[in-house]
Amino acid sequence: MIPAIKNKLLVSKIQAGDSDAFAHVYDTNVDAIYRFVFYKVSHKAEAEDITSEVFLKTWMYIKEGNQVQNMKALLFRIARNLVIDYYRANKNKADVGYEDLADVLISDTTNADEQLYQKQIQEFLKKGLKELKDEYRDVLLLRYVEGLSLSEIAQVMDRTNGACRILLHRATASLKKIKKDFN
């Protein structure tokens, strides 16, 4: 089924009170939303709370009769906004889990040379992600870890597709500059 039609059907079922349709949305997206939130707050309990709040807010948004163009983008946008609210309320809790993010980006291997190489990449990512602007980290995380398209990222970050393409380019360029300094 075409994604736009599937999305409209799903939204209309949820608006009609079909909890199974929302359960499908939850089941297919909960891991990605939790991972995104956890990378931002790096505390398991808070990440779980924020993740559950994302789905509660999504349910209420849809039940209010609002139209949803892209369910995944809506979920990530709500998650991103809730993380921002979390940091506004907890200004002294800015210890984001970049080590965990670096661990996810690097695959396990048994080859000793490959392990050394991956360890160097991991150290670079830990250092590099800390030095990037928040919006650069967000766009890299959404694109390369969560696999969102540029149009989905644009919806999440409330920007145009072109602005997100430029942001992704700048984030990648900044990471490359950090890599040069790292070597």
DAKAUR-V552128 format. One record per backbone hydrogen bond with DSSP energy under -1.0 kcal/mol. CO is the residue of the C=O (numbers start at 1). NH is the residue of the N-H. E is the energy in kcal/mol with one decimal. If there is no record, write none. Layout:
[[CO | NH | E] [CO | NH | E]]
This chain:
[[2 | 6 | -2.8] [3 | 7 | -2.7] [4 | 8 | -2.2] [5 | 9 | -2.5] [6 | 10 | -2.4] [7 | 11 | -2.6] [8 | 12 | -2.5] [9 | 13 | -2.2] [10 | 14 | -2.2] [11 | 15 | -2.7] [12 | 16 | -1.5] [13 | 18 | -2.7] [14 | 17 | -1.8] [17 | 19 | -1.1] [18 | 22 | -1.3] [19 | 23 | -2.3] [20 | 24 | -1.9] [21 | 25 | -1.7] [22 | 26 | -2.8] [23 | 27 | -3.0] [24 | 28 | -2.2] [25 | 29 | -1.1] [26 | 30 | -2.6] [29 | 33 | -2.4] [30 | 34 | -2.6] [31 | 35 | -2.5] [32 | 36 | -2.3] [33 | 37 | -2.7] [34 | 38 | -3.3] [35 | 39 | -2.2] [36 | 40 | -1.0] [37 | 41 | -2.3] [38 | 42 | -2.9] [43 | 47 | -2.8] [44 | 48 | -2.5] [45 | 49 | -2.3] [46 | 50 | -2.9] [47 | 51 | -2.4] [48 | 52 | -2.3] [49 | 53 | -2.1] [50 | 54 | -2.2] [51 | 55 | -1.6] [52 | 56 | -1.9] [53 | 57 | -2.8] [54 | 58 | -2.2] [55 | 59 | -2.4] [56 | 60 | -2.4] [57 | 61 | -2.6] [58 | 62 | -2.4] [59 | 63 | -2.7] [60 | 64 | -1.6] [61 | 66 | -1.4] [62 | 65 | -1.9] [70 | 74 | -2.2] [71 | 75 | -2.5] [72 | 76 | -2.3] [73 | 77 | -2.3] [74 | 78 | -2.6] [75 | 79 | -2.5] [76 | 80 | -2.7] [77 | 81 | -2.4] [78 | 82 | -2.5] [79 | 83 | -2.2] [80 | 84 | -2.1] [81 | 85 | -2.4] [82 | 86 | -2.4] [83 | 87 | -2.3] [84 | 88 | -1.9] [85 | 89 | -2.1] [86 | 90 | -1.8] [90 | 93 | -2.2] [94 | 96 | -1.4] [96 | 98 | -1.8] [97 | 101 | -1.7] [98 | 102 | -2.8] [99 | 103 | -2.1] [100 | 104 | -1.9] [101 | 105 | -2.0] [102 | 106 | -1.0] [111 | 115 | -2.5] [112 | 116 | -2.1] [113 | 117 | -2.3] [114 | 118 | -2.8] [115 | 119 | -2.2] [116 | 120 | -2.1] [117 | 121 | -2.1] [118 | 122 | -2.6] [119 | 123 | -2.3] [120 | 124 | -2.2] [121 | 125 | -2.7] [122 | 126 | -2.4] [123 | 127 | -2.1] [124 | 128 | -3.7] [125 | 129 | -2.8] [126 | 130 | -1.0] [127 | 131 | -1.3] [133 | 137 | -2.3] [134 | 138 | -2.7] [135 | 139 | -2.2] [136 | 140 | -2.2] [137 | 141 | -2.8] [138 | 142 | -2.9] [139 | 143 | -2.0] [140 | 144 | -2.8] [141 | 145 | -1.5] [141 | 146 | -2.3] [142 | 148 | -2.7] [149 | 153 | -2.5] [150 | 154 | -2.4] [151 | 155 | -1.7] [152 | 156 | -2.4] [153 | 157 | -2.9] [154 | 159 | -2.5] [160 | 164 | -2.1] [161 | 165 | -2.4] [162 | 166 | -2.3] [163 | 167 | -2.5] [164 | 168 | -2.8] [165 | 169 | -2.1] [166 | 170 | -2.9] [167 | 171 | -2.6] [168 | 172 | -2.5] [169 | 173 | -2.6] [170 | 174 | -2.7] [171 | 175 | -2.2] [172 | 176 | -2.3] [173 | 177 | -2.3] [174 | 178 | -2.4] [175 | 179 | -2.0] [176 | 180 | -2.1] [177 | 181 | -2.1] [178 | 182 | -1.9] [179 | 183 | -1.8]]
